[in-house]
Amino acid sequence: MAAVRHKAQRRRIKTVMQEMVYKAARLIRHAGRWVLGLGEHDPGYAAFARHYAQLRAT
């Protein structure tokens, strides 16, 4: 379970990358694609979804 944190204005990139690496997730193969299975109730889901949407738009 992730540590409870106060709402941060900025975080160091090292901290963000570390949290991404330690995130519990499943890599799922579905319909010929790879999907990162986080679960919608995971606190990090919104961040991953937002960044993925930005990557798809480019």
C-alpha positions in Angstrom: 0.0 0.0 0.0 1.3 3.4 -0.9 2.3 5.9 1.8 -0.2 8.6 2.5 1.1 12.0 1.4 0.0 15.5 1.5 -0.9 17.2 -1.8 2.4 18.2 -3.4 3.0 21.1 -5.7 6.2 19.5 -7.1 7.9 16.2 -6.8 11.4 15.3 -7.9 11.5 13.2 -11.1 13.5 10.5 -9.2 10.6 10.2 -6.7 8.0 10.0 -9.4 10.0 7.3 -11.3 10.5 5.4 -8.1 6.8 5.4 -7.4 6.0 4.2 -10.9 8.5 1.3 -10.6 7.1 0.2 -7.2 3.5 0.4 -8.4 1.8 -3.0 -8.2 0.2 -3.7 -11.6 -0.3 -6.5 -14.1 0.8 -6.5 -17.7 -2.2 -8.0 -19.6 -2.3 -9.2 -23.2 -5.8 -8.6 -24.5 -7.1 -8.3 -28.1 -3.6 -8.2 -29.5 -2.5 -5.3 -27.3 -0.6 -5.0 -24.0 -2.6 -3.3 -21.2 -1.3 -2.1 -17.9 -3.7 -3.4 -15.3 -3.7 -0.9 -12.4 -7.4 -0.9 -11.3 -9.5 2.2 -11.5 -9.5 2.7 -7.7 -5.7 2.9 -7.5 -4.5 6.4 -6.5 -2.0 6.4 -9.4 -4.5 5.5 -12.1 -5.5 9.1 -12.9 -1.8 10.1 -13.4 -1.1 7.1 -15.7 -4.4 7.7 -17.7 -3.6 11.4 -18.1 0.0 10.8 -19.3 -1.1 8.0 -21.6 -3.7 10.3 -23.2 -1.0 12.9 -23.8 1.2 10.3 -25.4 -1.5 9.1 -27.7 -2.3 12.7 -28.8 1.2 13.2 -30.1 
